[in-house]
């Protein structure tokens, strides 16, 4: 997207969605959003950014008609706003796809994946880059973190430099895209345009069982990140070597 647009986020109070709203606002877009309820810390963050939050979900929240609607991964069919978007054919996309289109292309990305430790690890890496940038300003990071990083006092930062650090979780991307979010970031990093990437998986366990009801489904998702016991990306940088990888991490996985 080149020109400023009116973008509406359904489920704006999620940790990543609220941060995305702030990032899009910095890009010059006009941002509105809705949620069942505005709650801290992200409700407070949005208030500081003067981004209006409509409560609860309602068709009237989409007036005036936005140019684009970002549908949060917690939103499912039956949501009144989502149904209105589908009925009136308002263009919509997922959080992961607009993040790729607006912020990741042409950058050097570091994606932190795993069922546990993503927020902590991403915060630490962002601070490492921040300190390193005192000697080399080109290392000053942009980042998207699933919580307010204490050292920065914010959950996101957008700069003109190339490094971009973010969490890549294994949740479904959206109601219309049941693949994990990190596959969107993974694909963007496999582009043959000189973009390098590092992927740092944290611990991977069968967490959130009420959401990921298939153990094998989760294994297949992380198999796309783990191959042969090494954490690496084709054409990217080797970051770490794990203990012998489980069989499912060595099995072929469609890209």
N, C-alpha and C positions, 0 to 999 in steps of 0.2 A: 504494500500500500504506500503510495507516494504522497497523496494529498491528505490533509486532516479530515477525519471522519467522525461521525457520532457513533460510538461503540458502546453497546449495552452488555453488561456481564450478568448472567443469571447465576446466582450463587456467589455473589461478589465477596462475601465475608469469609470464604475459605482462605487459608493462609497463603496459598499460591495465587489464588484469584485476586485477592486484595493487592498483593504485590504487583501482579501483572497490571492491574488498573493504574497504579501509580506510575509504572514504567511506560504504559501507553500514553498517559497524560504528559509525561516528559517528552514524548515524541510529537506532541502537538495535537493529539486527538481530544475530542470532547467525550468525557466518560460519564456514564450513568450505570447504576447497578441495582440489583434487588436481591433480597434474601428473606428467609423466614423470620429472621430477627438479626439485628445488629448487635454484636457482642465483642468484647475485648479479647485479644489486643487489636484485632484487625478492624473492628468497628471504630476504635479510637484512631487508628492510622488513617482510615478513610476520611474521618472527620477533620483531621489535621490537614489533609490534602484537599479539603472542600469538595470531595466527590460525593454527590448525593446518593443515599441508599433508600430505596423504596421498600417498605415493609407493609404487609406480607406480599407474596407473589400475586400479581393481578395483571389483566390485559392492559389496563390503563397505564401501567408502568412503561409500556412500549409506545407511548405517545409523548412527543412526536416520534414518528417512525425512525428508528435508527438505521444507519447504513449497514451495520454489521452487528450480529449478536454472538457473543462468546458463551457457549454452554458449558457450565462446570461439570465435572465428572460425577458429582453427586446428584445431578438432575436427571430424572427419568421421565419416560412417557407418562402423561397424566398431569404433569405440571402445567398450570394454566397458561403461563407465559410461553413455555415451550410449544404447547399445542397451538397457541396464537401465531407463533413464529412459523410453524409448519403450514397452518391454514392460509396465512397471508404471504407466504413465500419470501419472508425476510431472509437475506443471506445469513448463514450461521457457520460457525467453525468451533473447534475445540481450543482449549487453552494451549495445549502442546503445539498445535499447528500454527497459531498466530505467534507464539513465542519463537518458533523456528523462522517464520517469514519476516518478522519485524526485527529480531535481535540476533539470531545465531548465524545467519548467512554471512560469510566473509570474515568471521571471527575465529579466534583460537579458543575452543571450548574445552572445559574440564567438567565432566558429568559424573556426579557421585551417585552410585546406585547401591541397593541393598535394602533389606527389610528393616534394619535397625542402624542408627548412627548417621544417617544422611545429613541431618541438620547440623549436628555437632561437627562432623567432618568438613562439611562445606564451609561452615563458619571459620574453622581453623585454617583451611586452605586460603580463604579470602583474606584473612589477616596476614598470613605468610606473604601473599602477593602484595598486600598493602605495605607491609614493612619493606619488602624488597624494592618497591617502587620509589622509596626514598633515595635509593642510589640509581635506579633505572626507572624513570617515569613511565616508560613504555609498558611496564608490568602492572600499572595501576589497574585493578580488576573492576569489571562490571560483575554483578552477581544477583542471583535470585535464591533466597534461602527460605525454608519453610518455618520461619519464626524470626523474631527480632534479635539480631546478633548484638550482643551487649557491647562489643568493641566499636561497632558502627552506629548503634542506636536506630537501626532500620533493618528491614528485611530485603531491601533491594538497592541496587546502585547501577546507574547507566552512565558509562563514560565513552569517550571516542576511541579509547585504546582497544587492542584486539582481545586480550584475555576476558573470557566470560565463564564464570563458575556457577553451576546450578545443580540442583538435585534432579535425579532421574528416577522417579519411583515406578513401581511395577503395577500400580492400579490401572484399571481400565481407563482409557483416555476420555471417552464420552459414551453416551447412550448409543451412538451410531458407529463407534470405533472401540471394539473390545480388546484391542491390543494395548500393551503397556505404554505409558507416556515415553519411557526412555527410548523406545524404538523410533519415535519421531526425531529425537536428538541424535540417535545413532545413525539414522539415514542421512541426516544433514551433515554429519561428520565424515561420511564416506564419500562425499563429493570429491571429484578429481579436480580441485581448483586450488591446491596448495594448502588447504586447511589441515592443520594438525590437531590431534586430540589426545587426551589422556582420559581413561575411564578408571575410576577407583571404586570397585565394589566394596561395601562394608559387609558386615555379617549377613548371611542369607539364611533365614529360618522360615518355618511354616507359620508365619504370624498372621493376625487378622483372619482367623479361620472362618468367621461368619461371612466374610467378604469373598475370600478366595476359597471356594468350596471344593476345588479340585487341586489336590497336591501336585499332580502331574502337570497341570496347567502352569503352576508357578515355576516348576522345575524347567519347563520348556522356555519360559520367559528369561530366566537367568542364564540358561544355556547359551543364549545369544550374546551374553557378556563374558562367559567363561569358556575358554577352549584350551585343552591340553595342559591345564595347571597354571597357565600364565594369564595375567590381566593385560590385554592388549587390544589394539584396533588395527585392522589392516591398513598399512600406510601411516600409522600413528606412532606413538612412543610407548615403549615398554616401561611400566611403572613399578610393578611388583610381581613376585612369583609366590604362589600360594603353596600350601601343602598339596600332595597328590590330589588332583581334582576328582570328584565323584564321577561315576560312569556317565551319568546324565549330562554332565557338563562337557563330556568329550564326544557325545553323539552329534552327528550332523544336524544342523538346524538351518532351515530356509531363511535367507536374508531378505 
